[in-house]
Structure formats: C-alpha cells, structure tokens
C-alpha cells in the first residue's frame, strides 16, 4: 500500500486488529533512521502495470486471519518462513 502511515499508527492498528492489550515501546531511533516511510511503487506500475487493489486494513485483516487459523505446529514450522510455498495458484 503506497499510503504513508507512522509506525505508531500502524502499531495501534495491529493492536486493535488483534484485540490485545500490548503496549507500544518507544526506543531511541538510529541516527540514519528515515523521517518518512512511504513506499515508492512507481517502478512496479511502470514495468508491471501493477498497482495495489487491497486497502491496508483489508490486507492486514486477511493476513491476521491467515496466521490466526494456522495450528501451532504449522505456525512454527521451519519451512513456513518461505511464504512462496503458501501462495495459492
């Protein structure tokens, strides 16, 4: 999603989505930390004629539901870290 959002707001969205009582922990930023985090998808648009079709909130919900529905064994499987094997074709 090419829309900019602060890390704090993103963390709050995740906490709300997961219905947890997690607290955001603030730490000093590295000196080279970027002030702005807004994905540039112009190259994907140009080369692939691609643009996002799913809003961030919907994508987060789908991702959360996917992981929530995995069994504990599935969640911790070593090969689970290779997301390519989980993409439906």
LUMTI-719295 format. One record per residue: residue number from 0; residue in three letters; x, y, z of N, C-alpha, C, CB in turn. Coordinates in nm, 3 decimals, always signed. Each point is the difference from the previous one (the first is absolute). Glycine has a CB too. Layout:
! LUMTI-719295
n	res	nu	nv	nw	cau	cav	caw	cu	cv	cw	cbu	cbv	cbw
NUM	ALA	X	Y	Z	X	Y	Z	X	Y	Z	X	Y	Z
...
END
This chain:
! LUMTI-719295
n	res	nu	nv	nw	cau	cav	caw	cu	cv	cw	cbu	cbv	cbw
0	UNK	+0.085	-0.117	+0.000	-0.085	+0.117	+0.000	+0.089	+0.123	+0.000	-0.185	-0.123	+0.122
1	UNK	+0.170	+0.211	-0.217	+0.090	+0.115	-0.013	-0.033	+0.116	+0.094	+0.031	-0.067	-0.234
2	UNK	-0.133	+0.055	+0.315	-0.037	+0.109	+0.089	+0.088	+0.000	+0.124	-0.236	-0.010	-0.084
3	UNK	+0.284	+0.128	+0.118	+0.089	+0.012	+0.116	-0.078	-0.009	+0.131	+0.156	+0.142	-0.138
4	UNK	-0.095	-0.208	+0.235	-0.058	-0.011	+0.134	+0.117	-0.007	+0.097	-0.212	-0.120	-0.084
5	UNK	+0.196	+0.181	+0.199	+0.107	-0.004	+0.099	+0.008	-0.140	+0.060	-0.029	+0.246	+0.051
6	UNK	+0.147	-0.282	-0.003	+0.018	-0.130	+0.066	-0.093	-0.009	+0.121	+0.242	-0.011	-0.079
7	UNK	-0.258	+0.122	+0.151	-0.088	+0.001	+0.117	-0.144	-0.030	-0.041	+0.152	+0.167	+0.112
8	UNK	-0.201	-0.101	-0.216	-0.137	-0.025	-0.045	-0.016	-0.143	-0.050	-0.023	+0.242	-0.060
9	UNK	+0.125	-0.293	-0.009	-0.004	-0.138	-0.048	-0.005	-0.097	+0.117	+0.127	+0.068	-0.207
10	UNK	-0.047	-0.042	+0.309	-0.001	-0.085	+0.120	-0.137	+0.003	+0.067	+0.247	+0.042	+0.033
11	UNK	-0.307	+0.077	-0.026	-0.133	+0.012	+0.060	-0.104	-0.079	-0.080	+0.062	+0.227	+0.089
12	UNK	-0.051	-0.224	-0.223	-0.092	-0.077	-0.083	+0.015	-0.149	+0.027	+0.011	+0.179	-0.176
13	UNK	+0.112	-0.225	+0.192	+0.024	-0.143	+0.026	-0.055	-0.039	+0.137	+0.206	+0.008	-0.144
14	UNK	-0.185	+0.076	+0.243	-0.052	-0.028	+0.135	-0.153	-0.008	-0.003	+0.199	+0.117	+0.103
15	UNK	-0.260	-0.024	-0.174	-0.147	-0.001	-0.010	-0.049	-0.124	-0.075	-0.001	+0.252	+0.004
16	UNK	+0.067	-0.284	-0.114	-0.038	-0.115	-0.081	+0.011	-0.130	+0.079	+0.076	+0.122	-0.204
17	UNK	+0.031	-0.136	+0.280	+0.024	-0.124	+0.073	-0.072	-0.005	+0.134	+0.220	-0.015	-0.112
18	UNK	-0.282	+0.126	+0.149	-0.074	+0.010	+0.127	+0.087	-0.042	+0.119	-0.214	-0.045	-0.125
19	UNK	+0.336	+0.096	+0.125	+0.092	-0.027	+0.110	+0.017	+0.126	+0.083	+0.121	-0.176	-0.135
20	UNK	-0.056	+0.161	+0.247	+0.027	+0.116	+0.085	+0.149	+0.034	-0.003	-0.195	-0.061	+0.149
21	UNK	+0.259	+0.031	-0.261	+0.142	+0.031	-0.014	+0.022	+0.150	+0.012	+0.032	-0.203	-0.147
22	UNK	+0.083	+0.238	+0.195	+0.039	+0.141	+0.010	+0.113	+0.026	-0.100	-0.069	+0.010	+0.245
23	UNK	+0.068	+0.107	-0.303	+0.107	+0.039	-0.091	+0.119	+0.043	+0.084	-0.166	+0.071	-0.180
24	UNK	+0.282	-0.125	+0.147	+0.123	+0.036	+0.071	+0.079	+0.095	-0.089	+0.006	-0.223	+0.124
25	UNK	+0.029	+0.336	-0.069	+0.075	+0.100	-0.074	+0.148	-0.013	+0.032	-0.198	+0.156	+0.001
26	UNK	+0.281	-0.153	-0.104	+0.145	-0.005	+0.016	+0.061	+0.109	-0.086	-0.004	-0.249	+0.047
27	UNK	+0.125	+0.288	-0.012	+0.069	+0.100	-0.080	+0.020	-0.052	-0.142	+0.116	+0.090	+0.206
28	UNK	-0.134	-0.001	-0.302	+0.018	-0.038	-0.140	+0.147	+0.007	-0.038	-0.231	+0.083	-0.053
29	UNK	+0.274	-0.166	-0.041	+0.137	+0.012	-0.050	+0.017	+0.135	-0.070	+0.016	-0.251	-0.028
30	UNK	+0.104	+0.300	+0.023	+0.024	+0.132	-0.060	-0.036	+0.002	-0.148	+0.182	+0.039	+0.167
31	UNK	-0.172	-0.153	-0.234	-0.030	-0.005	-0.143	-0.143	-0.046	-0.029	+0.241	-0.046	-0.041
32	UNK	-0.326	+0.048	+0.141	-0.138	-0.043	-0.018	-0.073	+0.099	-0.091	+0.001	-0.112	+0.227
33	UNK	-0.072	+0.062	-0.330	-0.071	+0.092	-0.089	-0.115	+0.071	+0.071	+0.062	-0.146	-0.194
34	UNK	-0.080	+0.272	+0.162	-0.109	+0.077	+0.060	-0.134	-0.035	-0.065	+0.161	+0.185	+0.052
35	UNK	-0.155	-0.232	-0.175	-0.122	-0.029	-0.073	+0.008	-0.142	-0.056	-0.030	+0.245	-0.058
36	UNK	-0.079	-0.317	+0.073	-0.007	-0.137	-0.054	-0.124	-0.009	-0.089	+0.118	-0.098	+0.205
37	UNK	-0.098	+0.125	-0.330	-0.110	-0.011	-0.094	+0.050	-0.082	-0.120	-0.103	+0.223	+0.075
38	UNK	+0.048	-0.342	-0.093	+0.048	-0.085	-0.109	-0.016	+0.069	-0.135	-0.060	-0.201	+0.135
39	UNK	+0.162	+0.184	-0.219	-0.006	+0.051	-0.136	-0.030	-0.119	-0.091	+0.164	+0.191	+0.050
40	UNK	-0.286	-0.196	-0.101	-0.039	-0.113	-0.084	+0.000	+0.037	-0.149	-0.139	-0.088	+0.190
41	UNK	+0.201	+0.202	-0.223	-0.003	+0.047	-0.138	+0.066	-0.098	-0.096	+0.004	+0.234	+0.086
42	UNK	+0.104	-0.301	-0.045	+0.067	-0.095	-0.088	-0.090	-0.122	-0.027	+0.223	+0.077	+0.089
43	UNK	-0.292	-0.123	+0.014	-0.093	-0.113	-0.019	-0.114	+0.040	-0.094	+0.057	-0.086	+0.230
44	UNK	-0.104	+0.209	-0.216	-0.106	+0.048	-0.089	+0.050	+0.004	-0.145	-0.099	+0.136	+0.188
45	UNK	+0.222	-0.085	-0.204	+0.055	+0.019	-0.134	+0.033	-0.134	-0.066	+0.092	+0.221	+0.073
46	UNK	-0.018	-0.307	-0.003	+0.048	-0.123	-0.061	-0.105	-0.111	-0.003	+0.224	+0.062	+0.077
47	UNK	-0.307	-0.066	+0.024	-0.094	-0.111	+0.013	-0.145	+0.039	-0.024	+0.158	-0.100	+0.159
48	UNK	-0.179	+0.230	-0.179	-0.137	+0.051	-0.011	-0.082	-0.047	+0.120	+0.016	+0.000	-0.253
49	UNK	+0.045	+0.016	+0.371	-0.058	-0.051	+0.125	-0.027	+0.115	+0.096	+0.120	-0.218	-0.030
50	UNK	-0.226	+0.206	+0.104	-0.024	+0.088	+0.113	-0.083	-0.078	+0.102	+0.010	+0.209	-0.146
51	UNK	-0.001	-0.169	+0.273	-0.072	-0.075	+0.103	-0.151	+0.005	-0.021	+0.187	+0.049	+0.159
52	UNK	-0.251	-0.161	-0.130	-0.146	-0.008	-0.010	-0.065	-0.020	+0.136	+0.024	-0.093	-0.230
53	UNK	+0.058	+0.066	+0.330	-0.050	-0.027	+0.135	+0.045	+0.113	+0.092	+0.006	-0.252	-0.040
54	UNK	-0.100	+0.309	+0.112	+0.034	+0.104	+0.097	+0.078	-0.061	+0.117	-0.206	+0.133	-0.066
55	UNK	+0.284	-0.052	+0.133	+0.084	-0.048	+0.111	-0.083	-0.074	+0.105	+0.157	+0.190	-0.040
56	UNK	-0.268	-0.134	+0.081	-0.082	-0.062	+0.106	-0.048	-0.138	-0.043	-0.072	+0.228	+0.078
57	UNK	+0.027	-0.241	-0.202	-0.047	-0.130	-0.049	+0.116	-0.100	-0.008	-0.183	+0.116	-0.130
58	UNK	+0.297	-0.070	+0.081	+0.118	-0.087	-0.009	+0.047	-0.045	+0.136	+0.065	+0.117	-0.208
59	UNK	-0.067	-0.026	+0.305	+0.039	-0.037	+0.136	-0.097	-0.103	+0.057	+0.103	+0.228	+0.034
60	UNK	-0.232	-0.208	-0.058	-0.101	-0.094	+0.051	+0.019	-0.138	-0.061	-0.161	+0.190	+0.031
61	UNK	+0.184	-0.195	-0.162	+0.022	-0.129	-0.067	+0.126	-0.068	+0.053	-0.116	+0.088	-0.206
62	UNK	+0.222	-0.011	+0.224	+0.125	-0.056	+0.052	-0.020	-0.053	+0.141	+0.131	+0.158	-0.143
63	UNK	-0.198	-0.079	+0.226	-0.026	-0.042	+0.138	-0.083	-0.128	+0.002	+0.010	+0.240	+0.076
64	UNK	-0.116	-0.246	-0.155	-0.085	-0.119	-0.004	+0.078	-0.123	-0.046	-0.197	+0.146	-0.047
65	UNK	+0.285	-0.127	-0.051	+0.080	-0.111	-0.050	+0.084	-0.059	+0.113	+0.006	+0.104	-0.230
66	UNK	+0.069	-0.019	+0.299	+0.088	-0.049	+0.106	-0.079	-0.049	+0.121	+0.176	+0.159	-0.078
67	UNK	-0.288	-0.096	+0.105	-0.083	-0.041	+0.114	-0.055	-0.141	-0.020	-0.062	+0.240	+0.040
68	UNK	+0.038	-0.277	-0.163	-0.059	-0.130	-0.030	+0.103	-0.112	-0.016	-0.184	+0.121	-0.108
69	UNK	+0.312	-0.089	+0.118	+0.102	-0.104	-0.006	+0.007	-0.071	+0.135	+0.131	+0.130	-0.173
70	UNK	-0.106	-0.259	+0.168	+0.022	-0.072	+0.126	+0.136	+0.042	+0.056	-0.143	-0.199	-0.077
71	UNK	+0.164	+0.171	+0.204	+0.128	+0.035	+0.062	+0.116	-0.067	-0.074	-0.117	+0.026	+0.223
72	UNK	+0.099	-0.151	-0.261	+0.105	-0.071	-0.074	+0.027	+0.066	-0.135	-0.066	-0.213	+0.114
73	UNK	-0.041	+0.250	-0.186	+0.017	+0.067	-0.129	+0.069	+0.134	+0.017	-0.204	-0.115	-0.086
74	UNK	+0.168	+0.187	+0.188	+0.054	+0.134	+0.022	+0.150	-0.002	+0.023	-0.219	+0.067	+0.094
75	UNK	+0.267	-0.171	-0.027	+0.142	-0.004	+0.036	+0.083	-0.090	-0.091	-0.069	+0.044	+0.232
76	UNK	+0.010	-0.094	-0.339	+0.076	-0.082	-0.094	+0.110	+0.083	-0.064	-0.201	-0.144	-0.045
77	UNK	+0.318	+0.084	+0.031	+0.113	+0.071	-0.058	-0.030	+0.046	-0.143	+0.154	-0.134	+0.144
78	UNK	-0.214	+0.047	-0.224	-0.026	+0.037	-0.139	-0.111	+0.104	-0.014	+0.073	-0.227	-0.066
79	UNK	-0.141	+0.256	+0.176	-0.105	+0.103	-0.004	+0.059	+0.138	-0.026	-0.137	-0.138	+0.157
80	UNK	+0.265	+0.155	-0.134	+0.064	+0.130	-0.021	+0.015	+0.031	-0.149	+0.121	-0.027	+0.216
81	UNK	-0.142	-0.073	-0.301	+0.004	+0.020	-0.143	-0.144	+0.023	-0.047	+0.210	-0.145	-0.027
82	UNK	-0.249	+0.270	+0.021	-0.139	+0.033	-0.032	-0.039	-0.043	-0.141	+0.017	+0.191	+0.157
83	UNK	+0.080	-0.206	-0.246	-0.032	-0.039	-0.137	-0.073	-0.133	-0.004	+0.199	+0.126	-0.081
84	UNK	-0.167	-0.214	+0.174	-0.064	-0.132	+0.000	-0.145	+0.006	+0.048	+0.223	-0.101	+0.040
85	UNK	-0.267	+0.215	+0.009	-0.136	+0.013	+0.053	-0.092	+0.081	-0.091	+0.096	-0.018	+0.227
86	UNK	-0.044	+0.061	-0.339	-0.080	+0.080	-0.092	-0.090	-0.092	-0.082	+0.180	+0.178	-0.011
87	UNK	-0.308	-0.147	+0.008	-0.095	-0.079	-0.080	+0.019	+0.034	-0.146	-0.166	-0.008	+0.190
88	UNK	+0.165	-0.094	-0.273	+0.021	+0.023	-0.144	-0.125	-0.029	-0.078	+0.239	-0.056	+0.025
END
